[in-house]
């Protein structure tokens, strides 16, 4: 009773506070009227996506943020309109989107549209015009935006010689799993279990890209002294039978695994399609501290595997691959890769210059909004305009000529740059003018980068007093860079390049990459002449 009364008081207080916020004289309401292109689909849902609502476009496609903050624009009396309220004097950035990263607005020439800005200084009406949408070409350009069918047959991809088979993570019970996906009575009901089940634990995993279906796995004993038995609902009937036991937890950990197929239901173009999909369950014996499948003491920790979905496309005789985890839509999460040397192996992360990989679900966050990356196939640069959620096709659009830059070679002028180091020093090409500069594009995840460190240290200590500087641009996150610097004790300046902005500026295609810049800003050396045992002899030519 005390709990009910306390909950009621909290609800009343919260409602009163919310009402006070909504009616506060410190808040201002602004109405936005939006004119959209004639090519806009008649059934479109348009979102005001900005800093006021965590840049969320309704969580359709990828989602920019939390979908409960989405602000849909209404179509009333022949006009798209929305009224928003914010604290008086606050300034907010925003753009319009039809619900995904691919359908955000652009400028009339299909270049990135600068972010809009509005100050909630007084009640007013703002008139906005959407010039073009990223994914919809005008009729005059439609033949230049190829819609490429993707091969949906079984495709195998090798990363660094290892088969990219499946993604794997921890299998959670209902108590922990509800933090990651929707676990409720409709999709987590266990209809029946064997009569001799003792101390059972039920694990769930989302398995469908288009439905809320969960795969049921159970661990149970038949008596307190018995070992744990693992059961998988292999027919999808939400029941567990003795015949669905897949293994028993034994001391020999190598036998504590099962692989088989489970039915997965997806809705494609309004039709329900069920396929048998490979599913693997294993006992997890080496989880990091704090990670577990269940809070139940003594119950086994489990991991699962689901396959990747691979697609292959061809444009102008160039082949590319699109991959996504099985439980994701291609429009929500995918990676595009290109095997540059056509050896059927993607040498990702080994310093190879011949592989291009980009994760297109992650539009770069540039202070206030997202931008699209470009990639090269053959002699042309492209962007992804749109992709079918089920991976049946992809639409590409040519990157603007202004985005294509000449290659950096010996004798050319190096790009201008300015950066903050991890020690909060400001460095720039202008500030270092008059010195010889060795730029090292690296990452601690890259084996060849680590192998080069002893030679780089030797070079640094030998030439550091001869108008010579070394700058490292680390393509990784802050935490991993901090750990690497503690481990390898690099004495030269380091810049965090976690978004790849500096490597993109120098057109870096693989790691490590090195550039020796002369006192006048000219590229003196790059590539193999600065790698391995060639490094110090090359520097000697200029510094001694």
N, C-alpha and C positions, 0 to 999 in steps of 0.2 A: 504493500500500500504506500509506504514511504517513497518507494521508487517511482510509482505512478504519479504521486503528487509532485515530486521533484521534477519529473519529466514535463508535467503540465506547466509548472512554473517557468521552466526553461523555454518551452515553446512560446508561452505568452510574452516572456521577456524578449525573445528573439523576434517575434512578430512585431512587437512594439518598436524595437530598434530598427527593423527593416522598414517599417512604415515611416519612422522618423527620418531615415536616410532618404527615402523616396520623396518626402515632402520638404526636405531641408531647403532653406533659402540659399544654402551654399552650393547647391547643385544647379546646373544649367542643362536645358534640353535643346538639341539641335535636330532639325529635320533635313535629311539628305534626299534630294530628288535625282534619280540617275537615268540618263539616256544611254541605251545600249545599241550595239550594231544590229542591223536587220538580220544578220546571219545567226543571231542568238536563237537557239532552239525554243520553240513555243512552250515546251514544258520545263524550261530551265528553272532551277532554284539558284538565286544569286545571293551571295553573302557579302556583308560588310566585314572584312577581316583586318584587324588592326591591333594596336597595343592595348586598346580598351577591352578586347575580348581574347587576349592571348594569341592573336593571329589565327584564330581557328576558323576554317571555312565550312564547318559542319561535319568534319571527320568523314568526308566522302572521298575516297581515293587514298590519301595518306593521312590526312589530319595534320594541322599545324600545331594543335595544342589540345586542350580539354574540350570535348564536344559540348559540354553543358554550357559553355560560354558562347556558342555560335549565335550569330545575329543574322537571321535571314531577312532579306529585303522583300517587302510585300508588293504585289502588283495591284494597284487600286486606281480605278477611273482612268485607265490607259497610261499610268505612270508608275514606275518602280520607285518605291519610297520607303524610308525607315526613319524613325525618331529615336535618338539615343540620349542618355543622360549621363553626365560626368561632373566631377567637382569643378566649381567655378575657377577659371584660370588655368586649368590643366590643358596640356597640349598632347594630342594623340596622332600617331602615324597610322595610315591605313591604305588598303587597296581593295579592289573588288575581285571576286572569284566565283565561279559556278560550282565550286565544291572540291577541287583537287589542285595539286600543284600544277597540273597541266592546263587548267582552265582559268588561270589568273589573267588579269588584263595586261595589255601591252600598248605601246605607242603605234601610231598608224603605219609606221614602216616596219613593224614587227621587231622592234628593238625593245630592250628592257625599259619598262616604264618607271621613272623615279617615283618614290613613295609619295603619297599625298599627305598633307598635314592639315590639322584643324585645331583651333584654340576654342575651348568652351568659355568664351568671355561674356557672351550674352545670347539670349534666345534668337535664333535666326534660321534661315533656310539656305542650304548649300546646294548649288546646282553642279553636278558632276556628269561628265560624258566618258563612257568607256569607248575607246577608239577601236581596239581589236582584242580578240581573245587569243591566247597563246596557241591553242589547239585547233583553231578553225581558220583555214586559209580562205582568202577571197577566190572567186572563180578564176580570176586571171592568174593565180599562182597555184591552183590545185594540181596541175600536172608536174610542178616542181616539188611538191610535197609527197613523195612516194609512200603509198600504203603497202607495206611488204608483208606477204603471208609468212608465218613462222612455222617451221617444221615441228609438229607436235608428236612425232614418233619418239621412241626411246632413244635418247642421246646420252652418250657418256663423255664426261669432261675430266681431264686430269689436271690437277694443280700441283706443280712441282713433282710430277711423276706419281702422285697419289690420286686415286680415284675419288672425285668429289661425289660421294654417294648420298650422304644424308646429313642433316643437322641433328644435334643431340643436346638434350639438357635434362634437368632434374624432373622427375615425375612427382607431382604433389598430391597430397590428399585434399579433401574438401576444405578443411580449415585454412590451409596455406594457399591452396590454388585459387580461392575466391578473390585474392588480391591481384591476380593476373588475368583472369577471364571470368565470364559469367557462369557461376556454378549455382544452380537453383533446383527447385523440386522437379521441374519439368525435364531437365537434362541430366540430373544426377540421382535419379531414383533407382534403387536396386530392387528389382521385382521379386527375386527369389535367390536363396543361397542354399547350399547343402545343409542337412540337418546337423551334421557333426562339426560345423564351423565353430572355432573357438577363438575369441580375441581378434576378430577380423578387422583389417584396415582397408579402406577403399581409396584408390588413387584415380585421378581424372586428368585427361589431356585433351585440349581442343584439337580436332583433327580435320575440320572442314574450313575452306576459305570462304564459303558463302552461307553456311548455316551455323547454328550454335551447338552443334552436336559435339559430345564429349566421348572419348574412348574410356571404357571402364577397365581397371586393373585392380586386383585384390591380393592382399597377403593375409594368410590365415593359418592357424594351427588347428589340429584336431584334439589336442590336449595340452596342458601346460608344459609337459616334458618334450613334446614333439618339436621338430624344426619348423621353420616358416615355409609354407608352400605358396607359390605364386600362380595366380589364375588370371587369364586374359579373356575378356568377353569377345570371342572370335567371330560370333555370328551377329553381334550388334543388337541383341534382344534385351539388353539391360538386366540380364540375369547371369548368375554364376553357377555352373554345374561342375561336378567332379571331373567330367571329361575335358574341361577347359584348363586343367592344371598344366602348366607349361614347364615348370622346374621346381625343385626343392632347394632351399638355401643349404649348400654343403660347404664343408671346410675347403674343398678344392674350388677356388673362386672361378676358375676357367669354365666350369660347367654351369655357373649361375647366370645363364643367358638363354633367351629364346628369340627366334626370328620366325615370322610367319606373315600372314596377310589378314587384314581386317576390312570390313566394308566401310567405305566413306561415301557419304551422300553430299552432292553438290547441286545447286540450282543454277542452271545455265540457260539463259534466254527463256526463263519461266518454266523450264522442264527439269524435273528431278532426275538426276543421273547418279547411279551408285556404282562405284568401282572398288575392286579389291586392291588394297594398297599395302606395300611392305611396311611392317611395324616391328621394331626390335625393343625388347625389354631386358635390362641387365641390372644386376645388383651393383650399386655404387659403393666402393670401399675407400675412396680417396677424396671425398668432397672437402672443399676448403672449410676452415672453422666457421661455425655459425650457419652453415647451409645444411638443410635436411629435408627429407620428403614429408615427414610427419612429426608432430610433437609427441606422438605415442612412444613411450620409453621402450627400447628394445626392438621396435618394429624396423624392418629393413628399409634402407634408402635405395631408391630405384632411379634409373635414368631410362629415357626412351630415345628412339631414332625414328624420324620420318624422312622420306627421300626428298631431294631437291627436284624441282620441276625445271627441266632444261629445254630451251627452244633454240632454233638456229635459223638465221636469215641470211639472204644474199642480196647485195646491192652493187651494181657495176662490177660483178665478178668478185667482190670482196665478201668474205664470210664473217659473221659476228655471232655471238652467243648471248642469250638472255637467260638468267637463272633467278629463281626465287625459292624460298622454303615452301614446302608442300602446303602448309596451312595459310599461306599468304596469297592474295590476288596480285597479279603482275602490276596492276595499277597502283598498288599500295607499297610494294617492296620488291625491287629487282636490281640486278647488277648486270651491266653490259660488259662483255670481255671480247678481246680480239686476239687471236693467235697470230702474231706477226710473222713468225717463221714457218707456219703451217706444219709443225711437227706433232700436232694433236696433243700438245701439253702446254698448259698455261703456266709459265714460269713466274708466278705471282710472288712478289716480296723477296726475290733473290738477287735484286740488282739488275735484272735483265732490262735492256732498253727496247726489246721488241714487243713487249706486251702492254696493252692499254687496258685499264680497268677503271670503271667509274660507277659509283653507286648513285643512281639518278633519283632515288627517293629522297635523298638529302639535298635539298636545294640550299645553297650556301646562305648562311645568315650574315648579312652585311649591315650591322648596326640596327637597321630598322626593317629590313625585308629580305626576301629570298631571291636568288638569281639562279639561272640555269647554266650548267656546264656545257661545253661543246666537246665533241670528239671527232677524230679524223678517220675516214675510211677512204682508201685510195688517195686521190688528189683533192678531196673535198672535205670540208668541215660540216658537221651535222649537229642538230639538237633533236631530242625526242619531243615530238609534238603531242603524241598521245599513244596509248597502248591499250589493247584489249585486256580487260581484267583476267581473262582466262588464257591469255598468251597465244591467241590465234593469229594476231597481226600486230604490227607496230607501224605508226606513221612517223616518218622523219621529216625534218624541214631543214633547208640549208641554213647554216650559220651565216650571219651577215658578213660581208667582205671586211668590214671594219674589225671583226673579231679574228681574222686570219692575219698572223704576223709572220714576217720572214724569219727563217731559222737563224739561230745564233751560231756563228762560226768564227774561226780565228780571224782576227783583223777587223771584226765588226765592233761597234760601240756597245758596251754592256748596258742593259737596262738600268735605269735609275731606281734606287730603292731607299727606304728608311724604315728602321725597325727598333723595337725595344728589346734589349737582351733579358735573359732570365734574372740578371742582377740589376734590372731597371736602369741600365745605361742606354742612352740613345745613340745609335750608329746609323750612318747613311753613306751612300756612295760619294756624296758631296763632301761629307766630313772627312772621309778617308782618302780623298783625292791627293795625289802626290806620293802614295805608297803602293807597293805591290800587295794585292789582296788575293788570298786563296779562299774561295768559297767552297764549302763542303756541305752538300745536300745529302743527308743521311737519316737513319732511324735505328734505334737500338734493336728493332725487330729484324734488321737486315744483316744476314751473316757476313757478306763481303764488307759491309760498313765496319763491323766490329773487327774483322781481320786487319783492316787498314789502320786501326788506331795506333799501334806501336810505331808505324812509320810516320804517321801524322805528328805524333809527339816528338819523334826524333827531328823532323823537319822544323817544327815550331821552336824547339829549344835552340836549334842551330842558327835559325835566321831571324829570330824575333827582334834582334837589335839592329837590323839592317833595313829599316823602313819597310817592314813586312808585317802583315796582319793576317790572321786566320779567323774566319767567321763560320760557325756551324749553323745550318738551318735544319732543325730536327722535325721531321714529318711524323709526329706522334702526339699523344695527349700529354698534358702537364704532369700527371702522376708518373707515367712511365719514363718521361724525360728526367724528372727529378731523381728517380731511382737509378737511372743509367749514369747520370753525372756523379752520383755518389759512388757508384761501383767503379767507373772507369777514370774518374778524376781528370777530366779534360781541362787543361789550363787556358784554352782560348775561348773567346766570346761565343755564346750560344743564343740562338733565337728560336723560340717556339713557333713552328710552322704547322700547327695542328690543322688548319683549314687548307693547306697547300697553296696559299696565295703566292708565296715567294718562289716555290718550285714551279708554279704556273707561269710566273713572270719570266723565269729563265727557261721555260719550255722543257723542264726536266721530265724525261720519260722513264727513268729507272734510277735505282739507288744502289751504290752511291754515285753521285755525279759531282765533278770538280770543275771549277773555272778559275784560271789565274788571270786576274785583271791588272793591267799596267797602270802606272801613275797617271796617265792621261785618260783612263777609263776604257781602254781598248782591251778586247779579249785576246790575251797572248797565247794561252794554251787551254785545252779542255779535253776531257775524255781520257783515252788510254795513256797519253804522255804524262798524266798526273797520277796514274794508278800503280800500285805495287812498287816494285823496285825502280820504276822509272821516275818516281816522284822527286827524289832528292837530286838526281842528275839534271832533271828538267829545271828545277829551281836554281841550281848552280849556274845555269846559262844566263840567268837574269840578275842574280844576287851576288855573284862572286866573279 
